[in-house]
Amino acid sequence: FPRTDAYRQAIIKGTGDSQQLLSEAGITLDSNNESPATQATKSQQQNDQNFQPHRGTMILIFGILGVSCCFPFGIAAWVMGHADIKLIDSGEMDPTGRGMTNGGKICGIISVILTVIGCGLNLIPVLFELSQM
């Protein structure tokens, strides 16, 4: 921001009205002597406090584990992801985790589908053997 000679002299001497110096620099404060940046930070903190924290990271990890090795994690990712997406849509949960939550839910759905297909393919020979008896 621009610095005038009066501003520099006041800083050097440690004198001068702070409101006047700030107004000369183009910075306006509200009645509580807070800058617009401080006000924005406070309002964002207030907004953040209204949300439940998202579980997107955990749901995504569960979904990946469900696809890669452990089927029950896929079910958990699907159920938890579905519930969290509802909470995000209703405004009760932090929406920043929506992408991870949705990704984990999709991985959970894929793991369940793959498990059902895998079990079905494993049952074909057993059913064939039973039909030959």
Order of alpha helices (4+ residues) and beta strands (2+ residues): alpha-alpha-alpha-alpha-alpha-alpha
